[in-house]
Amino acid sequence: MQSASARWIALALSLTLLAWLAALAGLLAVANRVHDDVPQLLAIKLPLLQSKPELIFGGESRTVYQVDAGLAAQLIGKPAGAAVNIAYDAGEPLALLAAMRREPERFKDAQVVVSVAPFLFNEGVRSAAVYPQDVAARLGVFQQMTSFLPLRVGTLIRFIREAFSARLAAEQHVADGAQPAGFGLTVIPRTQRDDQWAAEIASHPHYANWNLSGPKARFEIGALCDMVALSRNLTVVVPPWAPRYDRARDSAWREKEDQVVALVTDAGRRCGFDVLNIPSVPGLSQGNYADEMHVNASGVPIYTRYLVSRLKR
């Protein structure tokens, strides 16, 4: 009796698992069909393009929280709205490319400046928080499931949720709505406590299971190359980390960061975009950082002034 009960329990669990996998596969198939390469977080920023800016900052969070587009317009001697910040958290080149293709008139005469981070190219990073959604959409259901199950099911759930959010944003014409405040800048209001800082950067999640030869690097580098023909000038920025971390003493971190720079620089030579590697910023001290990657309010003008001064105009 006990043996029979165990077999029935095992069979029930197996059938339940198969049913769950089938349901997940069905949801992923639908998500792939409704997916829009312009995510909701980017769509919310696109109304800023109504001012017909000549300097457009895009990319990931180190642009969201560090570039004051209003100040940038002043620095180039232009009126407010001549520079905008359309970056968003975990922003990826594929999404920006989709926006450029959707509204080519807004970008063709603009200088586009895109920040990139290691997680965009490192295939080893598969966490839900930062996995590039447009890359996930290009994997197909089978590869999605084999890549993320069982430990990274949260990444698949986020993809499904974001796919429907992006489609809803497109259907509601969010990109034609009201312009965000501050020309797109979001300021981090506080600095994390000393005990919350990473001990060293080589073991940071962005560098986990290091691999720059997968779909991420292929698709995201390809997107950067495709942007060249859609803008007046394209600059790809590799921003700095907090000064408390010393590359000279952390050879593993230095080597990985150098590989990212080499990957982007090689693509720049082939495709015709500029690469601006910023390992440090003069005058930007540890006290200007909110965490290991992002500056606080005091660091925003320092970083913005330096970045604009390094751009080829």
N, C-alpha and C positions, 0 to 999 in steps of 0.2 A: 504493500500500500504506500509506504513512504517513497519507494523507488518510483512508482507511478505518479505520485504527487509531484515529485521533483521534476520528472520529465514534463508534466503538464505546466509546471511553473516556468521551466526553461523555455518551452514552446511559446507560452504566452508572452514572456519577456522578449523573445526573438521576434515574434510577430509585431509586438508593440514597437520595437526598435525599427523594424522594416517599415512599418506604417509611418513612424516619425521621420525616417530618412526620405521616404517618398513624398511626404508633405513638405519637408524642407526643400527638396529638389523642385517641387512644383512652385513653391514661393520664389525660389531663386530664378526659375525660368521666367516667371511673370515679372520679377524685378528687373531682369535683364532686358525685357521688352519695353518696360516703361521708363527705364533709366534715362536720365538726361545728363550730358557731360557738364552742364553748368549747375553746380549744387546750389541749394537754397542760400547758404552763407555768402556765396559769390553773387547770386542774383540780387540780394539785398543791397550790395555795394554798387551795382551797375548803374543806378540812376545818377551817380556822380559823373558819369560820362556825358550827361546832358550839357555840361559847361564847355564841351569840346576841348579838353585839356591837351596840352602839348607834352606833359610829363606825367606818366602813369606808373605808379608803384604797385606791383602785385607780388604774389608769392605766399609764403607761409607766415607764421606768427611773429617772426622777428621783423617783419615789415608792419604787420598789424599794430604792434605795440611800440614801435621805435621810430617810425617815419611820420613827421608832422608835415603833411602836404601843404598846409597853409604857409608854414615857414619856408618850405621849399620854393613855393611860388615867389615869395618875397626875395629869396636869395638869387633867383634867376631874373629878377626884375620884371616880373609879370603880375597881373592882378589875381585876386583870389579866384580859385577855380581853374587856374592854369595848370595846377598840379593836383592830383588826387591819389588817394590810397585805397585800392580795391582788393588788398590782400585779405585773407581770412585764415582762421586757425587750421593748420595742417593743409594749407593750400597747395595744390599741385599744378605743374605746367599744363597738363592735359586739359584741366578745367579752364585755365586762362586762354589757351588756344581755342577752345570751343567758343568762349565769349568773343574773341577776336574775329572768328569766322562768322559769328552771328551778327556782329555790328562792325563790319570792316571799315566803314567811314569814320568811326570814332577812333580808330587805332592807326590808320595808314600814315598819318602825318605826325604821330606822337612818338616820343622816346619812351620806350617801355623798359622798366627796371624790375627784374624778378629776383627775389631772394629764394635760395634753396637750402635744404637741410639734409643731413645724412639719411634720415628715414625714407626720403623720397627715392633713393637709389639702392639702399641696402635691402636685399631680398630677405634677410634674416629677421627683419622687424615685421611682425604680422599682427600686432595688437590692434584692437578695434579702434582705439582713440586716434591713431595716425595712419592707418593703412590707406593708401590712395584709392578713393572710391572708383575713379575712372579706370584705373588699372584693374581693379576687381571685376569691373563690368566686361573687360576684354578677355577674361580667363575662360568663360563658359562654365556651365553648371558642373560638369564632371571635375574640371580642374579646381573650381572653387571648393568643392566638397573634399577632394583629396588633399588640397593645400591647407585647409583650416580645421578639418575635423580630426580628432574630437576636441582638442585642447583650445582651439581658437574659434569656437562656434559663435562667440560674441562678435567677431569680425563679420561673419555672415549675417547675423541679425542686424548689425548696424548698416551693412550694405543694403539689405532689404528696406529698412526704414528710410535711409537716405535716398534710395531710388524713388520711392513714392513721394518724398518731400520735394525732391528736385522736379518731378513731373508736375506736382501741384503748383510749385512756384512758377513754372513755365506757363501753365494754363491760366494762372491768375495774373500773369504779366507783372510779376514782382519787379522785374528789371526796369519797368517804366514808372515805378512808383516814386515815393518821396525820397529825397536825398538824405543820407545819413549825416549826422552832425560831425563837425570837426574835419570835414573833407576825408573822412574814413579812418582817422586815428582813434584808437582805443588806448587809454592810459591805464597801466597796472597801478592800483592805488596803494599797494603795500609791499613791503619787502619781507621775504620769508625769514623765519628764525634761523640762527646759526646752526642749530642741530638738524635742520632740514636740508642743508646743502649737501650735494654729493661729495663724497670724500675725494674722488678723482673721476675723470671723464672717460677714460678708456672703457670702463664698465657701464657707462650710461646706456640705457635701453636703445638709443638710436644706433648704437654700434654692435648690438647683439648679433651673434651668428653671422659675422661679416661676410657679405657676398654681393659684389657689384655686377654680377653677370646674368642676372635674372630678368624677368619681364619688367620690373619696375624701371631699372636703368634703361632698358631698350625703349620702352614707351615714353618715359618722361624726357629722355634726351632727344628722342625723335620729335616730341612736341616743341621743345626749345628750338630745334632746327627749323621746324615749320613756321614758327613765329617770325622769323627773320623777314620773310617776304610780305608779312602783314603789318609791319611797323616801319617807321622811319629809321629807327635804330633800336637795337635790343642789347641790353646789358644784364648779365646774370651775376648776381652778388652772392658770395659766400660770406655771411656775416660772422662776427667774432663771438666768442664765449666770454664769460666773466673773467676778469684779470687774475682772480685768485688761483686759476688753473694754469700751470706752466707747461707748455708743450715740450720745452727742453728737458724737463724731468719726467715726462710721460711719453715714452717713445712709442708705445702702442697707440695712443691717441693721435700723436703726431703723424704716424704712418697712415692711419686710416683717413685722417682729414686731408693729408696730402694726396691720397688716392682719389678722394672726391674732387679735389681741385684739378687733378690731372684729367679725370674723366670729363669734367665740364670744359676745361681748357682745350682738350683735343677736339671736342665737338664744336667749340667756338671757332677753331681754326678751319675745320671742315665746312662749317655751315655759315660762317660770317657774322657771329655775334661776339661782343666784347665780354670778357670775364673780369670781374673785380673781386679779388680775394682780399678780405679784410681780417687778418688775424688779430689786430688790435687797433684801437682808435686813440690818438693822442688826447689826453685830458679826460678820457672816460675811465673812471676809477671804480674800484670794487663797490664803493658807496652808491654808485649810480645804477647798480644792478638789483633787480627784484628777485631774480633767481639765476641759475647758471647760464640761461640763454637769453633772458629778456631784461632790458633796462627798465628802471622805474621812471617816474615823471621827471626827475632831475636829469636823467640821461637822454631823454628824447631830443632836446635841442642840440646837445653835443653830437649825438649820433647823426642827426639829420644834416647838420652843417657839414660834417666831415663827408658823409655820403655824397651830398650834392657837389662838394668841392672836387671829388674824385671822378665825377661823371664827365665823359667826353661830350661836349655840346657842339 
